[in-house]
Amino acid sequence: MPLAFGDCGETGSHPSELKLVVGNADFMQISGFNAFPKEMRNANRQRGLTMIELIVATSILLILSGMAVPLARVTVKRQREKELRAALWQLRDAIDRYKDAAERNAFQTKVGSEGYPPDLDTLVKGVDVGGKKLKFLRRIPTDPMTGDTDWGLRSMQDDPDSDSWDGNNIFDVHTKSTGTALDGTKYKDW
């Protein structure tokens, strides 16, 4: 049973006198036991939010979500740029390994190809070296900017600023995206 001190609501009792009330909560409520100050009792009756509190809370949420959307867009773009750099590195590494193998005479290359692969499919399908296939890529990576495996190609004979490929060999690869990176450079110049 709970114990409480306080005014039991009896007439003629002095406010400085404390009386011990023993009983359950229902008895204390029925007998007019006032263990809590009036302000606390009124606070329990007041439930919910005022209209101003709702407007302020909604405004704060709108401002925070308005700041989060541009940040999310930049994060997605940064991730796609990271994937583009990784795909370009993977393709260029495969071209370099093909060229190194061709220069070591591991296999025969076409005259005038400068030892570079004729196309990207050759890097995936591989080259026959002594009865075994020497592969340089598992698959052609997808360009994260265009969503396709169609890459811009440059041959050794192409003009350095040219966007067209003459079809002789693959000296370098680039994306076909015309977008601009976060650092202000064009993706196709990477």
TIVOKE-223333 format. One record per residue (C-alpha): residue in one letter; residue number from 1; x, y negated, z. Coordinates in nm, 3 decimals, m for minus. Each point is the difference from the previous one (the first is absolute). Example, Ala and Ser with C-alpha at 12.3 -4.5 7.8 and 13.67 -1.06 7.14 Angstrom:
REM TIVOKE-223333
 code pos       X       Y       Z
    a   1   1.230   0.450   0.780
    s   2   0.137  m0.344  m0.066
END
This chain:
REM TIVOKE-223333
 code pos       X       Y       Z
    m   1   0.000   0.000   0.000
    p   2   0.133  m0.340  m0.088
    l   3   0.078  m0.252   0.272
    a   4  m0.044  m0.373  m0.051
    f   5   0.027  m0.318   0.202
    g   6  m0.217  m0.298  m0.064
    d   7  m0.330  m0.176   0.049
    c   8  m0.276   0.260   0.018
    g   9  m0.267  m0.256  m0.066
    e  10  m0.141   0.004   0.356
    t  11  m0.149  m0.320   0.129
    g  12   0.171  m0.169   0.287
    s  13   0.342   0.150  m0.074
    h  14   0.292  m0.233   0.006
    p  15   0.204  m0.019  m0.327
    s  16   0.326   0.053   0.188
    e  17  m0.124   0.326   0.149
    l  18   0.090   0.308  m0.201
    k  19  m0.217   0.305   0.027
    l  20   0.095   0.346  m0.110
    v  21  m0.245   0.151  m0.244
    v  22   0.017   0.371  m0.061
    g  23  m0.200   0.147  m0.286
    n  24  m0.020   0.061  m0.368
    a  25  m0.005  m0.268  m0.272
    d  26  m0.378   0.018  m0.046
    f  27  m0.059  m0.077   0.368
    m  28   0.244  m0.293  m0.014
    q  29  m0.180  m0.142  m0.303
    i  30  m0.348   0.047   0.149
    s  31   0.097  m0.148   0.335
    g  32   0.125  m0.317  m0.171
    f  33   0.367   0.068   0.066
    n  34   0.207  m0.272  m0.166
    a  35   0.354   0.138  m0.022
    f  36   0.088  m0.191  m0.319
    p  37   0.001  m0.376  m0.050
    k  38  m0.282  m0.151  m0.201
    e  39   0.231  m0.080  m0.296
    m  40   0.096   0.368  m0.040
    r  41  m0.363   0.112   0.009
    n  42  m0.093  m0.252  m0.271
    a  43   0.296   0.108  m0.215
    n  44  m0.127   0.356   0.000
    r  45  m0.338  m0.115  m0.133
    q  46   0.158  m0.195  m0.287
    r  47   0.084   0.243  m0.278
    g  48   0.100  m0.051  m0.363
    l  49   0.171  m0.284  m0.185
    t  50  m0.116  m0.347  m0.086
    m  51  m0.031  m0.110  m0.362
    i  52   0.309  m0.221   0.030
    e  53   0.209   0.289   0.131
    l  54  m0.112   0.213  m0.296
    i  55   0.085  m0.274  m0.251
    v  56   0.344  m0.055   0.153
    a  57   0.077   0.374   0.005
    t  58  m0.116   0.040  m0.362
    s  59   0.208  m0.300  m0.109
    i  60   0.311   0.142   0.164
    l  61  m0.056   0.336  m0.171
    l  62  m0.046  m0.168  m0.340
    i  63   0.319  m0.202   0.040
    l  64   0.202   0.307   0.102
    s  65  m0.136   0.213  m0.284
    g  66   0.065  m0.286  m0.244
    m  67   0.364   0.001   0.105
    a  68   0.029   0.379  m0.022
    v  69  m0.120   0.037  m0.362
    p  70   0.290  m0.191  m0.164
    l  71   0.247   0.181   0.224
    a  72  m0.144   0.334  m0.110
    r  73   0.028  m0.100  m0.368
    v  74   0.366  m0.095   0.042
    t  75   0.068   0.327   0.180
    v  76  m0.158   0.203  m0.282
    k  77   0.195  m0.195  m0.264
    r  78   0.325   0.046   0.193
    q  79  m0.064   0.376   0.021
    r  80  m0.064   0.022  m0.375
    e  81   0.322  m0.193  m0.067
    k  82   0.188   0.244   0.222
    e  83  m0.148   0.292  m0.197
    l  84   0.096  m0.171  m0.330
    r  85   0.361  m0.041   0.113
    a  86   0.012   0.367   0.105
    a  87  m0.146   0.118  m0.333
    l  88   0.241  m0.215  m0.201
    w  89   0.293   0.128   0.208
    q  90  m0.114   0.360  m0.057
    l  91  m0.026  m0.047  m0.378
    r  92   0.329  m0.188  m0.029
    d  93   0.177   0.260   0.212
    a  94  m0.128   0.277  m0.229
    i  95   0.120  m0.193  m0.309
    d  96   0.343  m0.048   0.161
    r  97   0.028   0.371   0.091
    y  98  m0.095   0.095  m0.360
    k  99   0.267  m0.240  m0.135
    d 100   0.263   0.140   0.241
    a 101  m0.078   0.357  m0.106
    a 102   0.013  m0.099  m0.369
    e 103   0.338  m0.169   0.048
    r 104   0.135   0.315   0.169
    n 105  m0.114   0.191  m0.313
    a 106  m0.237   0.219   0.200
    f 107  m0.230  m0.004  m0.306
    q 108   0.001  m0.146  m0.348
    t 109  m0.164  m0.334  m0.070
    k 110  m0.116  m0.167  m0.318
    v 111   0.261  m0.214  m0.176
    g 112  m0.060  m0.370   0.070
    s 113  m0.197   0.065   0.317
    e 114   0.295  m0.118   0.213
    g 115  m0.071   0.295   0.231
    y 116  m0.336  m0.138   0.118
    p 117  m0.319   0.211  m0.003
    p 118  m0.227  m0.028  m0.307
    d 119  m0.316  m0.038   0.216
    l 120  m0.130   0.042   0.355
    d 121  m0.150   0.343  m0.078
    t 122   0.352   0.133  m0.060
    l 123   0.086  m0.087   0.360
    v 124  m0.299   0.204   0.122
    k 125   0.019   0.295  m0.242
    g 126   0.375   0.024   0.037
    v 127   0.287   0.087  m0.231
    d 128   0.124   0.350  m0.078
    v 129   0.347   0.048   0.150
    g 130   0.144   0.347  m0.048
    g 131  m0.338   0.172   0.009
    k 132  m0.125  m0.199   0.301
    k 133  m0.219  m0.308   0.008
    l 134   0.161  m0.306   0.155
    k 135  m0.285  m0.226   0.118
    f 136   0.042  m0.356   0.121
    l 137  m0.355  m0.086   0.116
    r 138  m0.284   0.209   0.142
    r 139  m0.255  m0.231  m0.156
    i 140  m0.022  m0.349  m0.142
    p 141  m0.096  m0.227   0.291
    t 142  m0.314  m0.210  m0.020
    d 143   0.048  m0.373  m0.033
    p 144  m0.173  m0.138   0.313
    m 145  m0.074  m0.333  m0.171
    t 146  m0.178   0.148  m0.304
    g 147  m0.105   0.337   0.143
    d 148   0.138   0.178  m0.307
    t 149   0.310   0.204  m0.090
    d 150   0.058  m0.217  m0.306
    w 151   0.315  m0.202   0.069
    g 152   0.167  m0.271  m0.202
    l 153   0.318   0.136  m0.159
    r 154   0.323  m0.157  m0.127
    s 155   0.263   0.164  m0.216
    m 156   0.368  m0.079  m0.026
    q 157  m0.059  m0.160  m0.341
    d 158  m0.288  m0.226   0.118
    d 159   0.044  m0.371   0.063
    p 160   0.029  m0.056   0.380
    d 161  m0.305  m0.232   0.000
    s 162  m0.210   0.223  m0.226
    d 163  m0.325   0.154   0.124
    s 164  m0.017   0.253  m0.282
    w 165   0.181   0.332  m0.019
    d 166   0.165   0.113  m0.322
    g 167  m0.037   0.371   0.088
    n 168   0.369   0.098  m0.022
    n 169   0.074   0.074   0.365
    i 170  m0.088  m0.111   0.351
    f 171   0.254  m0.229   0.157
    d 172  m0.235  m0.157   0.257
    v 173  m0.362  m0.001   0.118
    h 174  m0.228  m0.276   0.128
    t 175  m0.364  m0.042   0.094
    k 176  m0.250  m0.124  m0.254
    s 177  m0.167  m0.214   0.264
    t 178   0.003  m0.374  m0.066
    g 179  m0.054  m0.088   0.368
    t 180   0.221  m0.204   0.228
    a 181   0.160   0.142   0.313
    l 182  m0.015  m0.151   0.349
    d 183   0.351  m0.139  m0.053
    g 184  m0.109  m0.182  m0.318
    t 185   0.168   0.228  m0.256
    k 186  m0.183   0.183  m0.279
    y 187  m0.048   0.374   0.051
    k 188   0.115   0.077  m0.354
    d 189   0.341  m0.159   0.080
    w 190   0.073   0.240   0.285
END
